[in-house]
Amino acid sequence: MASDKPASWPARIWATIGGGLVALFGAALLLGGGWLIVLGGSPYYLLAGAAILGSGVMLVRRHPAAGLLYAVVLAATLGWGVWEGGFSFWPLLPRLFAPAVLGLFILAVIPAAPVGAMRDRSGAAVALLSLICLAVLGAAAPATYRWGQAEIPAQVTGAAPQAAASDWRYEGGDPGGSRYAPLDQINRENVEKLRLAWTFHSVGEPRMGGQGGGAALQVGDALYVCTPANLVVALDADTGRDAWRNAPEAKPGARSRCSGLGYWDPAAPRHATPRPAPAVRTAPGKPAPPPVQKTGAPGRAGPLCERRIIAARTDARLVALDAATGQPCPGFGKDGVVDLTIGLGTGARGARVQTSSPAVIGDRVIVGSRLAGNQALSGPSGVVRAFDVVTGELVWAWDLGAPSVDKLPADGKAYTRGTPYLASTPAFDARLGLVYLPLGGAAPGHWGSHRAMAS
């Protein structure tokens, strides 16, 4: 039975402040839920907002059953969250965490009500349901992580064979990005005995928001790396000595970054099933590249650009370099360079940041770029393009906003602005002949109120 003793002023003040905040939160949820119903959304938020508003009013009036009403909200929220999001952490997090935290706050306001069995039951119900919501979140986290892992077969093979088992010719090891190396000389028993053999430093580079490069490429005894300021270096894998260096010949933009390199060798196997070697093509008015011969190591004389290193500069240039000497390939684009801003419209050069290494697949170089988000509604296009690895000619383009455009837009127009961008290096399945593109969000990145909603 509730006590008839008059409440102290601190209790009344705390009930007014705490209950008022709860009521304010419930009113906001009620209004937002009503608007969501108008837009065709779930009625849950309207009903939950009304109940929370009622709990807040009861707390202000120091009603001992205020917690019981909110406990009903928590129970309904738990059932609704699991029904709608499943037993998965990320869908459950926005549905359960905030209500549980609000429950703990209400638990601190309940003691302002008159002492009695109803108040005790009310507090116990809120505490129990809040802890259950948090416990469900805690249990869902490891389960979500475990269920999200791919099953790795006992024997892993790359998507395409390579010339040597120790080679690392792609950003992810192979065209499929498996990141698997069939090497066993280093294992759990002897890894602690490893000692530093050599180090490589790129000193004196100008950096503006610089970030490290992507994975180095290893081909035989050569290691190809690029630095944040876009310096491309060929190193001897055994000694770390420079075989050659190619400077970017351009000042870095707002962000210094090199996310990796691409490697092309027409003599190396690149597909799971045999197929004829790609024909050597030249652009009109450009000299034909020298015939392909046996590949050599960096620094050894041989036909220029028989093997190629492909780099995407931060200043929106795609560059082809001779893998043996680092010299630009004259038959690729203009003097070994392709301008990647063509077709992107205004503001492209400063807004692009290369976040993926050029994906060399067969005789194609597939490139995309990260575009600065949260700055403008109509940023440059996130179009993904494929260029001929020999001539630098544009072979195809994928514009998410204009699927009918297969190369450059007609009449000198730009690709669709503000489309999602290529966030990482593509993967390729040679058996299916498919390229998989990991995309990031479109400009401005997070808030899409400018887009029309589907009816």
C-alpha positions as CSV (number, residue, x, y, z in Angstrom):
1,M,0.0,0.0,0.0
2,A,1.4,3.4,-1.0
3,S,2.5,5.7,1.8
4,D,0.4,8.8,2.6
5,K,3.4,10.8,3.7
6,P,3.8,14.0,1.7
7,A,6.6,13.8,-0.8
8,S,9.7,15.9,-0.3
9,W,10.4,18.8,-2.7
10,P,13.5,17.1,-4.2
11,A,11.4,14.1,-5.1
12,R,8.8,16.2,-6.7
13,I,11.4,18.3,-8.6
14,W,13.2,15.1,-9.8
15,A,9.8,13.5,-10.9
16,T,9.0,16.7,-12.9
17,I,12.4,16.9,-14.6
18,G,12.9,13.2,-15.2
19,G,9.3,12.5,-16.2
20,G,9.3,15.6,-18.4
21,L,12.3,14.4,-20.4
22,V,10.7,11.0,-20.9
23,A,7.5,12.7,-22.0
24,L,9.4,15.0,-24.4
25,F,11.1,12.0,-25.9
26,G,7.8,10.2,-26.3
27,A,6.2,13.2,-28.0
28,A,9.0,13.4,-30.5
29,L,8.7,9.7,-31.3
30,L,4.9,10.1,-31.5
31,L,5.1,12.9,-34.1
32,G,7.9,11.1,-36.1
33,G,5.9,7.9,-36.0
34,G,2.8,9.6,-37.3
35,W,4.8,11.1,-40.2
36,L,6.3,7.7,-40.9
37,I,2.8,6.2,-41.2
38,V,1.9,9.0,-43.7
39,L,4.9,7.9,-45.8
40,G,3.8,4.2,-45.6
41,G,6.1,3.1,-42.8
42,S,5.7,0.9,-39.7
43,P,3.1,2.0,-37.0
44,Y,5.4,0.8,-34.2
45,Y,7.0,4.2,-33.6
46,L,3.6,5.9,-33.3
47,L,2.4,3.4,-30.7
48,A,5.7,3.3,-28.8
49,G,5.8,7.1,-28.8
50,A,2.3,7.3,-27.3
51,A,3.1,4.8,-24.6
52,I,6.4,6.5,-23.7
53,L,4.6,9.9,-23.6
54,G,2.0,8.3,-21.2
55,S,4.9,6.9,-19.0
56,G,6.4,10.3,-18.8
57,V,3.2,11.9,-17.7
58,M,2.7,9.3,-15.1
59,L,6.3,9.8,-13.8
60,V,5.6,13.6,-13.5
61,R,2.5,12.8,-11.5
62,R,4.5,10.3,-9.4
63,H,2.2,7.4,-10.3
64,P,3.7,4.1,-9.1
65,A,2.6,2.2,-12.2
66,A,4.6,4.4,-14.6
67,G,7.3,1.8,-14.9
68,L,4.8,-1.0,-15.7
69,L,3.6,0.9,-18.7
70,Y,7.2,1.3,-20.0
71,A,7.9,-2.3,-19.3
72,V,5.1,-3.2,-21.7
73,V,6.8,-1.0,-24.3
74,L,10.1,-2.8,-23.7
75,A,8.5,-6.2,-24.1
76,A,6.8,-5.2,-27.3
77,T,10.0,-3.6,-28.6
78,L,12.0,-6.8,-27.9
79,G,9.4,-8.9,-29.8
80,W,9.1,-6.5,-32.7
81,G,12.9,-6.1,-33.0
82,V,13.6,-9.8,-33.2
83,W,10.6,-10.3,-35.6
84,E,11.7,-7.5,-37.9
85,G,15.5,-7.8,-37.7
86,G,16.1,-11.4,-36.7
87,F,18.7,-12.5,-34.2
88,S,21.4,-10.3,-35.8
89,F,23.3,-7.7,-33.9
90,W,23.3,-4.8,-36.3
91,P,19.6,-4.8,-37.1
92,L,18.8,-5.2,-33.4
93,L,21.2,-2.4,-32.2
94,P,19.1,0.6,-33.2
95,R,15.9,-1.2,-32.1
96,L,16.9,-2.3,-28.6
97,F,19.8,-0.2,-27.3
98,A,18.1,3.2,-27.0
99,P,14.9,1.8,-25.4
100,A,17.0,-0.2,-22.9
101,V,19.0,3.0,-22.0
102,L,15.8,4.9,-21.6
103,G,14.6,2.1,-19.3
104,L,17.6,2.6,-17.1
105,F,16.9,6.3,-16.9
106,I,13.2,5.7,-16.0
107,L,14.4,3.3,-13.4
108,A,16.2,6.2,-11.7
109,V,13.0,8.3,-11.8
110,I,10.7,5.7,-10.4
111,P,11.8,6.1,-6.8
112,A,10.3,9.6,-6.8
113,A,6.8,7.9,-6.6
114,P,5.3,7.0,-3.3
115,V,6.7,4.0,-1.5
116,G,4.7,0.8,-2.0
117,A,4.5,-2.6,-3.6
118,M,3.3,-1.2,-7.0
119,R,6.3,1.0,-7.2
120,D,8.6,-1.9,-6.4
121,R,7.0,-4.1,-9.1
122,S,7.2,-1.2,-11.5
123,G,10.9,-0.8,-11.0
124,A,11.6,-4.5,-11.1
125,A,9.8,-4.9,-14.4
126,V,11.7,-2.0,-16.0
127,A,15.1,-3.3,-14.7
128,L,14.4,-6.8,-15.9
129,L,13.2,-5.9,-19.4
130,S,16.0,-3.4,-19.9
131,L,18.6,-6.0,-18.9
132,I,17.0,-8.6,-21.2
133,C,17.2,-6.2,-24.2
134,L,20.9,-5.6,-23.5
135,A,21.5,-9.3,-23.0
136,V,19.9,-10.1,-26.3
137,L,22.2,-7.6,-28.0
138,G,25.2,-9.1,-26.3
139,A,24.2,-12.6,-27.3
140,A,23.5,-11.5,-30.9
141,A,26.9,-9.9,-31.4
142,P,29.1,-13.1,-31.4
143,A,26.4,-15.0,-33.2
144,T,26.3,-12.4,-36.0
145,Y,30.0,-12.5,-36.3
146,R,30.1,-16.3,-36.4
147,W,27.3,-16.6,-39.0
148,G,28.8,-13.9,-41.2
149,Q,32.1,-15.8,-41.7
150,A,32.6,-17.6,-45.0
151,E,33.3,-21.3,-44.9
152,I,36.9,-21.8,-46.1
153,P,37.5,-25.1,-47.8
154,A,40.3,-27.4,-46.8
155,Q,42.2,-26.7,-50.1
156,V,42.0,-23.2,-51.4
157,T,42.9,-22.4,-55.0
158,G,43.1,-19.0,-56.6
159,A,40.6,-17.9,-59.3
160,A,43.4,-18.1,-61.9
161,P,46.8,-19.8,-61.9
162,Q,49.9,-17.8,-61.6
163,A,53.4,-18.2,-63.0
164,A,54.9,-19.1,-59.6
165,A,53.3,-20.1,-56.3
166,S,55.2,-17.3,-54.5
167,D,54.0,-14.6,-56.9
168,W,51.5,-12.0,-55.7
169,R,50.4,-10.3,-58.9
170,Y,47.1,-8.9,-57.8
171,E,45.9,-6.7,-54.9
172,G,44.2,-9.8,-53.3
173,G,46.7,-12.4,-54.5
174,D,44.6,-13.5,-57.4
175,P,41.8,-12.0,-59.6
176,G,39.2,-13.3,-57.1
177,G,40.8,-11.6,-54.2
178,S,41.1,-14.7,-52.0
179,R,44.3,-13.3,-50.3
180,Y,45.5,-16.9,-50.1
181,A,49.2,-17.9,-50.5
182,P,50.0,-21.6,-50.7
183,L,53.3,-21.2,-48.8
184,D,54.3,-23.3,-45.9
185,Q,57.9,-22.4,-45.1
186,I,56.6,-19.9,-42.5
187,N,54.2,-21.5,-40.0
188,R,53.1,-21.4,-36.4
189,E,56.1,-23.3,-35.3
190,N,58.8,-21.0,-36.7
191,V,57.2,-17.6,-37.1
192,E,58.7,-16.4,-33.9
193,K,62.2,-16.9,-35.4
194,L,61.6,-14.4,-38.2
195,R,64.1,-11.5,-38.3
196,L,64.0,-8.2,-40.2
197,A,66.0,-8.6,-43.5
198,W,65.6,-5.1,-44.9
199,T,63.5,-2.0,-44.8
200,F,62.4,0.5,-47.5
201,H,61.8,4.2,-46.7
202,S,60.3,6.9,-49.0
203,V,61.9,10.0,-47.4
204,G,61.3,13.6,-48.3
205,E,57.8,13.1,-49.7
206,P,55.3,15.9,-49.6
207,R,52.2,14.6,-47.7
208,M,48.8,16.1,-47.3
209,G,46.5,13.8,-45.3
210,G,48.8,11.0,-46.6
211,Q,47.8,7.3,-46.2
212,G,49.8,4.2,-46.8
213,G,49.8,2.3,-50.1
214,G,48.1,-0.9,-51.0
215,A,49.6,-4.3,-51.1
216,A,52.9,-4.6,-52.8
217,L,53.1,-6.8,-55.9
218,Q,55.7,-9.5,-56.2
219,V,56.7,-11.1,-59.5
220,G,59.7,-13.4,-59.3
221,D,62.5,-11.5,-57.6
222,A,60.8,-8.1,-58.1
223,L,58.7,-6.2,-55.6
224,Y,56.6,-3.3,-56.9
225,V,55.4,-0.7,-54.4
226,C,53.9,2.8,-54.5
227,T,54.1,5.5,-51.9
228,P,51.4,7.9,-50.6
229,A,53.0,10.6,-52.9
230,N,52.5,8.2,-55.9
231,L,56.2,7.3,-56.3
232,V,56.4,3.9,-57.9
233,V,59.4,1.8,-57.0
234,A,60.7,-1.6,-58.1
235,L,62.8,-3.4,-55.4
236,D,64.9,-6.5,-55.3
237,A,62.8,-8.8,-53.1
238,D,66.0,-10.3,-51.5
239,T,68.0,-7.2,-50.8
240,G,65.4,-4.3,-50.9
241,R,67.6,-2.3,-53.3
242,D,66.0,-0.1,-55.9
243,A,65.9,-1.4,-59.4
244,W,64.1,1.8,-60.6
245,R,61.9,4.7,-59.5
246,N,59.2,6.6,-61.3
247,A,58.2,9.9,-59.8
248,P,54.6,11.1,-60.3
249,E,55.7,14.5,-61.8
250,A,52.7,16.1,-60.1
251,K,52.0,17.7,-56.8
252,P,49.7,15.6,-54.6
253,G,46.2,16.9,-54.2
254,A,44.2,17.4,-51.0
255,R,45.0,13.8,-50.0
256,S,48.2,11.9,-50.7
257,R,47.5,8.3,-51.4
258,C,48.4,5.3,-53.5
259,S,46.1,2.3,-53.0
260,G,48.0,-0.2,-55.1
261,L,49.3,-1.2,-58.5
262,G,48.3,-3.4,-61.4
263,Y,50.5,-5.8,-63.2
264,W,50.2,-7.1,-66.8
265,D,52.2,-9.9,-68.5
266,P,50.6,-11.3,-71.7
267,A,52.8,-14.4,-71.4
268,A,51.5,-15.4,-67.9
269,P,48.3,-17.6,-67.5
270,R,45.4,-15.4,-66.5
271,H,42.3,-17.6,-66.9
272,A,41.0,-20.9,-65.5
273,T,40.5,-22.2,-69.1
274,P,42.8,-21.7,-72.1
275,R,42.0,-19.0,-74.5
276,P,43.9,-17.2,-77.3
277,A,46.3,-14.4,-76.2
278,P,44.8,-11.0,-76.7
279,A,45.5,-9.4,-80.0
280,V,47.8,-6.4,-79.9
281,R,45.9,-3.3,-80.9
282,T,47.0,0.3,-81.4
283,A,45.1,3.5,-81.4
284,P,45.0,5.5,-84.7
285,G,48.2,7.4,-85.3
286,K,50.1,5.6,-82.5
287,P,53.1,3.2,-83.1
288,A,52.5,-0.5,-82.4
289,P,54.1,-1.7,-79.2
290,P,57.1,-4.1,-79.6
291,P,56.4,-7.8,-79.9
292,V,56.0,-9.8,-76.7
293,Q,59.1,-11.9,-75.8
294,K,60.3,-13.8,-72.7
295,T,59.8,-11.7,-69.6
296,G,62.8,-10.4,-67.7
297,A,63.6,-9.1,-64.3
298,P,63.5,-5.4,-63.4
299,G,66.6,-3.5,-64.7
300,R,67.3,-6.0,-67.5
301,A,67.2,-4.8,-71.0
302,G,64.4,-6.0,-73.2
303,P,61.5,-4.8,-75.4
304,L,60.0,-1.7,-73.9
305,C,56.7,-2.5,-72.0
306,E,56.6,-6.2,-72.7
307,R,55.4,-6.3,-69.1
308,R,53.6,-3.4,-67.5
309,I,52.9,-1.8,-64.2
310,I,49.7,0.2,-64.1
311,A,49.3,3.0,-61.6
312,A,46.3,5.4,-60.9
313,R,47.7,8.7,-59.7
314,T,45.9,11.0,-57.2
315,D,45.7,13.7,-59.9
316,A,43.4,11.5,-62.0
317,R,45.9,10.0,-64.4
318,L,46.2,6.3,-65.4
319,V,49.8,5.5,-66.1
320,A,51.5,2.5,-67.8
321,L,55.1,1.8,-66.9
322,D,57.6,-0.7,-68.2
323,A,58.0,-3.3,-65.5
324,A,61.7,-3.7,-66.2
325,T,62.8,0.0,-66.3
326,G,60.0,2.1,-65.0
327,Q,59.8,4.1,-68.3
328,P,56.3,5.3,-69.5
329,C,54.8,3.1,-72.2
330,P,54.5,5.3,-75.3
331,G,51.7,3.4,-76.9
332,F,49.4,3.7,-73.9
333,G,47.2,6.8,-74.1
334,K,49.3,9.9,-74.6
335,D,52.9,9.2,-73.7
336,G,51.9,6.5,-71.3
337,V,49.1,8.5,-69.6
338,V,45.3,8.4,-69.8
339,D,43.3,11.3,-68.4
340,L,40.7,9.9,-66.0
341,T,38.7,13.1,-65.8
342,I,37.3,12.8,-69.3
343,G,33.5,12.5,-69.1
344,L,33.3,13.3,-65.3
345,G,32.3,16.9,-65.7
346,T,33.3,19.8,-63.5
347,G,35.2,19.5,-60.2
348,A,36.3,16.0,-60.9
349,R,40.0,16.4,-60.4
350,G,39.9,17.8,-56.9
351,A,37.1,15.5,-55.7
352,R,38.6,12.2,-56.8
353,V,40.6,10.0,-54.3
354,Q,41.9,6.7,-55.6
355,T,40.9,4.1,-53.1
356,S,41.3,1.0,-55.2
357,S,44.2,-0.4,-57.2
358,P,43.8,-0.7,-60.9
359,A,42.4,-4.2,-61.6
360,V,44.2,-5.7,-64.5
361,I,42.0,-8.5,-65.8
362,G,43.1,-10.1,-69.1
363,D,43.9,-7.2,-71.4
364,R,41.6,-4.8,-69.5
365,V,42.4,-2.3,-66.8
366,I,39.3,-1.6,-64.6
367,V,39.4,1.6,-62.6
368,G,37.0,3.6,-60.4
369,S,37.6,6.1,-57.6
370,R,36.3,7.3,-54.3
371,L,34.5,10.6,-54.5
372,A,34.4,13.1,-51.7
373,G,31.1,12.7,-49.8
374,N,29.0,15.1,-47.7
375,Q,30.1,18.1,-49.7
376,A,27.7,18.5,-52.5
377,L,24.5,16.9,-53.8
378,S,25.8,16.8,-57.4
379,G,29.3,15.5,-57.1
380,P,31.3,13.9,-60.0
381,S,30.2,10.6,-61.3
382,G,31.3,7.3,-59.7
383,V,31.5,5.6,-63.1
384,V,33.6,2.5,-63.4
385,R,35.6,2.2,-66.6
386,A,37.7,-0.4,-68.4
387,F,40.7,0.6,-70.6
388,D,42.8,-1.4,-73.0
389,V,46.0,-2.3,-71.2
390,V,48.0,-1.9,-74.4
391,T,46.6,1.2,-76.0
392,G,44.8,2.9,-73.1
393,E,41.6,3.2,-75.2
394,L,38.3,3.2,-73.3
395,V,36.7,-0.2,-73.8
396,W,33.5,0.1,-71.7
397,A,32.0,2.2,-69.0
398,W,29.4,1.4,-66.3
399,D,27.3,4.4,-65.3
400,L,24.8,3.4,-62.6
401,G,22.6,6.4,-63.5
402,A,22.6,5.7,-67.2
403,P,22.9,2.0,-68.0
404,S,22.5,2.6,-71.7
405,V,25.9,4.4,-71.9
406,D,28.6,1.9,-72.7
407,K,31.5,4.3,-73.3
408,L,31.4,8.1,-73.3
409,P,28.1,10.0,-73.0
410,A,26.9,11.5,-76.3
411,D,27.1,15.2,-77.2
412,G,30.0,15.8,-74.9
413,K,27.8,15.3,-71.8
414,A,29.2,14.0,-68.5
415,Y,28.4,10.7,-66.8
416,T,25.6,10.8,-64.2
417,R,26.7,12.9,-61.3
418,G,26.6,11.8,-57.7
419,T,26.4,8.1,-58.4
420,P,27.9,5.4,-56.0
421,Y,31.7,4.9,-56.4
422,L,34.1,2.0,-56.5
423,A,35.2,1.7,-52.9
424,S,37.7,-1.1,-53.2
425,T,39.5,-3.2,-55.8
426,P,37.1,-5.4,-58.0
427,A,37.2,-9.1,-57.9
428,F,36.9,-11.3,-61.1
429,D,35.6,-14.8,-61.7
430,A,37.3,-16.2,-64.8
431,R,35.0,-19.2,-65.2
432,L,31.9,-17.0,-65.1
433,G,33.5,-14.0,-66.9
434,L,32.1,-11.7,-64.2
435,V,33.5,-8.7,-62.4
436,Y,32.3,-7.9,-58.9
437,L,32.3,-4.2,-57.9
438,P,32.3,-3.2,-54.2
439,L,30.5,0.1,-54.2
440,G,30.3,2.9,-51.7
441,G,27.4,5.3,-51.1
442,A,26.5,8.1,-53.5
443,A,26.9,11.8,-52.7
444,P,26.4,13.3,-50.3
445,G,27.0,10.0,-48.5
446,H,24.5,9.7,-45.7
447,W,21.5,11.9,-46.0
448,G,19.3,11.3,-49.1
449,S,16.3,13.6,-48.6
450,H,16.8,15.1,-52.1
451,R,15.9,11.8,-53.7
452,A,12.3,10.9,-54.5
453,M,10.9,8.0,-52.5
454,A,9.5,5.0,-54.3
455,S,5.8,4.6,-54.1
